[in-house]
Amino acid sequence: MEIQEIKQRLSINAVLKHYGLQCDRNHRLRCPFHDDKTPSMQVYPKTDTWTCFSSNCTAGSGDQVDFIMKKEGVSKHEAILKAKDLAGYSDPVGSLMGQMNPSATIPALSMEQRSKLLTESFSHFTRSLGTRNRSGMDYLESRLLDYRKLSVGYDTGSLHKRSGITEDHKRELLQVGLLKADKFGREGVYYTRFNGCVVFPLLDESGQVASLYGRHTVKQEHHYLEGDQRGLYPGYPDPKTERLILTEAIIDAATLQQLPEIMKQYSILALYGTNGYTTEHREAIAALKNLKEVILFFDGDAAGREVIKRISKDLWQIKKDLVVTWVDTSESEDVNSLLQLHDPGIFAHLLDGRKPCQIESESSSFSTESGALTGKNSKKIKKRRAM
């Protein structure tokens, strides 16, 4: 397939959607390549191009492939391969399947079959945690995440090398995106999507595995199944939820999830980064009939504070009488780093001191007044040694 044909089949809006980004009515958005407080990237749907006009950004202009290349931090060749996948061009996979069995057909998996395959694969990842090498376990320990309290696994790259696995099963792994064809086109060579990552399950409304998320233990990269960010972590909130904490990332939600004193009082829901507040998140929150308060517990940086403004405004559109509050996270810290620096009591302490978001004119904002912490958890918190 020629590059031009890929571009014809893959719109810039489809690329943006894949990364959880969406333009406003004027085809503008906050540039993902720099700390953008106001929309400075202009998207041109007719030509499938984009330009960032901020003097603080070096991204410049580009097309679909250029956006992927900059967003993923990969070479032009790798970006083209990613664009092929997003465009639905499955020739590399088809060629590999043909090598397995030239006469094989590739029936589409039903949602039930897909969920079963993801569940089975995640079970393999959980069994792989701590076996043969300790990379996954060492990473979790460095983040003070207890695998015994969490649903988590590790991809050693052996998903397709298990004893007794059939060619049909490998084709299914290829189809769902857990197995990838070799990026250089070498015959008979393929690799797993989450190789070297700790892996977390994303669940649908019925509690079944809808997708997976991986965090690379060395490169610190975020990985999802390509073109697929369905499902929520740690799952859909309990329908009876009255107080919900939104975190910026899955690692942050996992941090809070292992603390019983927090889980007794709140439900937890992770976004997929500052641009990862999806339609599925919104619909899940809107379905909570008993919901009284949403607490925004994001990173202590400019991007975290900016997303507080954006999401609080949307939350009030969902439910006008909803109380929306925010936690004043220390500068340059996040939920997980707080656990590494302090006694776990820091979270009850910070939550006791959460502050109300406020609507000012047509835009939402939040107070930055310090204010005294109150409540039974306002005692002095012991500080850990930095790890």
Sequence and secondary structure as in RCSB ss.txt:
>XXXX:A:sequence
MEIQEIKQRLSINAVLKHYGLQCDRNHRLRCPFHDDKTPSMQVYPKTDTWTCFSSNCTAGSGDQVDFIMKKEGVS
KHEAILKAKDLAGYSDPVGSLMGQMNPSATIPALSMEQRSKLLTESFSHFTRSLGTRNRSGMDYLESRLLDYRKL
SVGYDTGSLHKRSGITEDHKRELLQVGLLKADKFGREGVYYTRFNGCVVFPLLDESGQVASLYGRHTVKQEHHYL
EGDQRGLYPGYPDPKTERLILTEAIIDAATLQQLPEIMKQYSILALYGTNGYTTEHREAIAALKNLKEVILFFDG
DAAGREVIKRISKDLWQIKKDLVVTWVDTSESEDVNSLLQLHDPGIFAHLLDGRKPCQIESESSSFSTESGALTG
KNSKKIKKRRAM
>XXXX:A:secstr
  HHHHHHHS HHHHHHHTT    TTSEE  TTS  SS  EEEETTTTEEEE  TT    EEEHHHHHHHHHT  
HHHHHHHHHHHTT  HHHHHHHHHH TT       HHHHHHHHHHHHHHHHHHTTSS  HHHHHHHHTT  TTTS
  EE  S GGGSTT  HHHHHHHHHHTSEEE TT  TT EEETTTTEEEEEEE TTS EEEEEEEETTT  EEE 
TT   SBSS S  TT SEEEEESSHHHHHHHHT HHHHTT EEEE SSTT   HHHHHHHHT TT  EEEEE  S
SHHHHHHHHHHHHHHHHH TT EEEE    TT  HHHHHHHB THHHHHHHHT EEEEEETTEEEE        S
TT S   B    
